């Protein structure tokens, strides 16, 4: 996907936890990494399993990423969720995008 400089990315992800019966926290990290490997955006959120929606079995995670100061080029958006319990299960998704 291509975005014009000055645009704002809006991210929404659903996080599902298979260990919701065991009370714990889930850390959700969102990063944007430039083509040269430099992290240009980072945000973290910590949620408790008590917040999980009984209907969907998960909870939402929303972030806005302003692209105003981004140089034209390729970037990778990464969202990772990690259960903060003994086995520390995690899941991540990455998406490449360009700023024009």
C-alpha positions as CSV (number, residue, x, y, z in Angstrom):
1,X,0.0,0.0,0.0
2,X,1.1,3.5,-0.7
3,X,0.3,6.6,1.5
4,X,1.0,10.2,0.8
5,X,3.3,12.0,3.2
6,X,1.2,13.8,5.8
7,X,-1.4,11.1,6.0
8,X,-2.3,9.2,9.2
9,X,-2.4,5.4,9.4
10,X,-5.2,4.1,11.5
11,X,-4.6,0.6,12.9
12,X,-7.2,-1.7,14.5
13,X,-6.3,-5.2,15.5
14,X,-8.3,-7.9,17.4
15,X,-6.2,-9.8,20.0
16,X,-7.5,-13.2,21.1
17,X,-6.1,-15.1,24.1
18,X,-6.4,-18.9,24.4
19,X,-5.3,-18.7,28.0
20,X,-8.0,-16.3,29.1
21,X,-9.0,-18.6,32.0
22,X,-5.7,-17.9,33.7
23,X,-5.6,-14.2,34.8
24,X,-2.6,-12.4,33.3
25,X,-1.6,-9.4,31.2
26,X,-1.1,-9.2,27.4
27,X,1.5,-6.8,26.1
28,X,0.7,-5.4,22.6
29,X,3.6,-3.6,20.8
30,X,3.2,-1.6,17.5
31,X,6.3,-0.5,15.6
32,X,7.1,1.0,12.3
33,X,10.6,0.3,10.9
34,X,12.2,2.2,8.0
35,X,14.0,0.5,5.2
36,X,17.3,1.2,6.9
37,X,16.2,-0.8,10.0
38,X,15.6,2.3,12.2
39,X,12.4,2.1,14.3
40,X,10.6,5.3,13.6
41,X,7.4,4.6,15.6
42,X,6.8,2.6,18.7
43,X,3.8,2.2,21.0
44,X,3.0,-0.3,23.7
45,X,-0.3,-1.2,25.5
46,X,-0.8,-3.6,28.3
47,X,-4.2,-5.3,28.7
48,X,-5.6,-7.7,31.4
49,X,-7.5,-10.9,30.5
50,X,-10.3,-9.6,32.6
51,X,-11.0,-7.0,29.8
52,X,-11.7,-9.7,27.2
53,X,-15.0,-9.4,25.6
54,X,-17.1,-12.4,26.4
55,X,-18.8,-12.3,23.0
56,X,-15.7,-12.2,20.8
57,X,-13.2,-13.8,23.1
58,X,-10.7,-11.0,22.5
59,X,-10.2,-7.3,22.8
60,X,-9.4,-4.5,20.3
61,X,-6.2,-2.6,19.9
62,X,-6.3,0.8,18.0
63,X,-3.4,3.1,17.2
64,X,-3.0,6.2,15.0
65,X,0.3,6.7,13.3
66,X,0.9,10.2,11.8
67,X,3.1,10.1,8.7
68,X,3.9,13.8,8.6
69,X,7.6,13.4,9.4
70,X,8.2,10.2,7.4
71,X,10.5,10.4,4.4
72,X,9.4,8.8,1.1
73,X,10.3,5.1,1.1
74,X,9.4,1.6,2.4
75,X,8.4,0.8,5.9
76,X,7.2,-2.2,7.9
77,X,4.3,-2.0,10.3
78,X,4.5,-4.7,13.0
79,X,2.0,-5.6,15.7
80,X,2.9,-8.2,18.3
81,X,0.9,-9.5,21.2
82,X,2.6,-11.4,24.0
83,X,1.0,-13.2,27.0
84,X,2.8,-12.2,30.1
85,X,2.6,-15.7,31.8
86,X,5.1,-18.5,32.1
87,X,4.9,-19.9,28.5
88,X,4.9,-16.3,27.1
89,X,3.1,-17.2,23.9
90,X,3.1,-14.5,21.2
91,X,1.7,-13.7,17.8
92,X,2.8,-11.0,15.3
93,X,1.8,-9.7,12.0
94,X,3.8,-7.5,9.6
95,X,2.7,-5.3,6.7
96,X,4.9,-3.4,4.3
97,X,3.8,0.0,3.1
98,X,5.3,3.0,1.3
99,X,5.2,6.7,1.9
100,X,5.2,8.8,-1.3
